[in-house]
Amino acid sequence: MASPAVTPMADNFLVPNATFLVELLAFLVLLFLLARYIIPPINRAMTARQDAIREQFAELDEAKSEASAAEEEFKSQIADARHEAARIREEAREQGAAIIAEMREQAQAEAARIVEHAHVQIEADRKAAAASLRGEVGTLATTLAGRIVGESLDDEARQSRVVDRFLTELEGAS
């Protein structure tokens, strides 16, 4: 058998043959289809997704700053409320101390009034007792003096002078 004739061009792999040209054409058609119909929607979707992520980051930063501001405002309000509570407690203490002082003054004034009333009552009772005793002592003294002297001291003026003199001597002896 005769061996087919081998041409030097057929053995050279650097020379393109028809299969290569068909594969190259198919590759270029696929590349065109990819570039024209597949890649642009993918790029648009990626761009849209990147924009959405950027917006989310911007919203997140804004939310963080708002939360931080709200937290600072909350802390400020808490501090103000604490100061207000301290001021109210201090006012209540001062009012309590003023009420206690006022009640003490009223109690002392009432005690002084009661003591003064008691002194007046004691003085009135003493005067009434002295007047009563003066009358009884006078009667007893005149009766006793009349028995001792042997004469009657029924005269009112004389009896009054004797009683007064007796009581004056008695008070002088005390």
C-alpha positions in Angstrom: 0.0 0.0 0.0 1.0 3.2 -0.8 1.2 5.7 1.9 -0.6 8.8 1.3 1.4 11.7 0.4 2.1 14.0 3.2 2.4 17.5 2.3 4.7 19.6 4.3 2.0 22.2 4.9 -0.4 19.6 6.5 2.2 18.6 9.0 2.9 22.2 10.1 0.7 23.0 13.0 1.4 26.7 12.6 -0.6 26.9 9.4 -4.3 27.3 10.2 -6.7 24.8 8.7 -10.5 25.0 8.2 -11.4 23.7 11.7 -9.4 26.4 13.3 -11.1 29.1 11.2 -14.6 27.7 12.2 -13.6 27.6 15.9 -12.3 31.1 15.6 -15.5 32.3 14.0 -17.6 30.5 16.6 -15.5 32.1 19.4 -15.9 35.5 17.9 -19.7 35.0 17.6 -19.9 33.9 21.2 -17.8 36.8 22.3 -20.0 39.2 20.4 -23.2 37.7 21.9 -21.7 37.8 25.4 -20.6 41.4 25.0 -23.9 42.5 23.4 -26.6 40.6 25.4 -25.1 39.0 28.6 -22.5 41.3 30.1 -24.5 44.6 30.0 -27.4 43.4 32.1 -24.9 41.8 34.5 -23.0 45.1 34.7 -26.2 47.0 35.2 -27.2 44.6 38.0 -23.8 44.9 39.6 -23.9 48.7 39.4 -27.4 48.8 40.8 -26.4 46.5 43.7 -23.3 48.7 44.4 -25.5 51.8 44.4 -28.0 50.2 46.8 -25.1 49.2 49.1 -23.8 52.7 49.0 -27.2 54.1 49.9 -27.5 51.6 52.7 -24.1 52.7 54.1 -25.2 56.3 53.8 -28.5 55.5 55.6 -26.6 53.5 58.2 -24.2 56.5 58.9 -27.2 58.8 59.1 -29.0 56.5 61.5 -25.8 56.2 63.6 -25.5 60.0 63.8 -29.2 60.3 64.7 -28.9 57.6 67.3 -25.8 59.3 68.7 -27.6 62.6 68.9 -30.7 61.0 70.5 -28.4 59.3 73.0 -26.7 62.6 73.9 -30.1 64.3 74.2 -31.3 61.5 76.4 -28.3 61.8 78.6 -28.8 65.5 78.8 -32.4 65.1 79.8 -31.5 62.5 82.4 -28.9 64.9 83.9 -31.4 67.7 83.9 -34.0 65.5 85.6 -31.5 64.5 88.2 -30.6 68.2 88.9 -34.3 69.0 89.0 -34.9 66.1 91.5 -32.0 67.3 93.6 -33.4 70.8 93.6 -36.9 69.6 94.6 -35.5 67.5 97.4 -33.5 70.5 98.7 -36.6 72.7 98.5 -38.6 70.0 100.4 -35.9 69.8 103.1 -35.9 73.6 103.4 -39.7 73.7 103.6 -39.6 70.9 106.2 -37.1 72.7 108.3 -39.1 75.9 108.0 -42.3 74.0 109.0 -40.5 72.4 112.0 -39.1 75.8 113.1 -42.5 77.4 112.8 -44.1 74.6 114.7 -41.5 74.9 117.4 -42.1 78.6 117.7 -45.8 78.0 117.9 -45.3 75.4 120.6 -43.0 77.7 122.5 -45.5 80.5 122.2 -48.3 78.2 123.3 -46.2 77.0 126.2 -45.3 80.5 127.2 -49.0 81.5 127.0 -50.0 78.5 129.1 -47.3 79.3 131.7 -48.4 82.9 131.8 -52.0 81.9 132.2 -51.0 79.5 135.0 -49.0 82.4 136.7 -52.1 84.6 136.4 -54.3 81.9 137.7 -51.9 81.1 140.6 -51.7 84.8 141.4 -55.5 85.1 141.4 -55.9 81.9 143.5 -53.2 83.3 145.9 -55.1 86.6 146.2 -58.4 84.8 146.7 -56.8 82.5 149.3 -55.2 85.5 151.0 -58.5 87.4 151.1 -60.3 84.3 152.4 -57.6 83.7 155.0 -57.6 87.3 156.0 -61.3 87.1 156.7 -61.0 83.8 158.6 -57.8 84.8 160.4 -59.4 88.1 161.2 -62.5 86.5 162.7 -60.4 83.9 164.6 -58.0 86.6 165.7 -60.7 88.9 167.0 -62.4 86.1 168.7 -59.2 85.0 170.3 -58.2 88.5 171.2 -61.6 89.1 172.7 -61.3 86.0 174.9 -57.8 87.0 175.9 -58.6 90.7 176.5 -62.0 89.9 177.9 -63.8 92.5 175.9 -65.7 92.1 172.7 -64.1 93.3 169.4 -67.2 93.3 167.4 -66.6 96.8 166.0 -65.8 96.4 162.2 -63.3 99.2 162.0 -61.4 98.1 165.1 -61.5 94.5 163.9 -60.1 95.5 160.5 -57.3 97.5 162.1 -56.3 94.6 164.4 -56.4 92.1 161.5 -54.3 94.3 159.2 -51.8 95.0 161.9 -51.6 91.3 162.8 -51.1 90.2 159.1 -48.5 93.0 158.6 -46.5 91.7 161.6 -46.9 88.1 160.3 -45.7 89.1 156.8 -42.8 91.0 158.4 -41.8 88.0 160.4 -41.7 85.8 157.3 
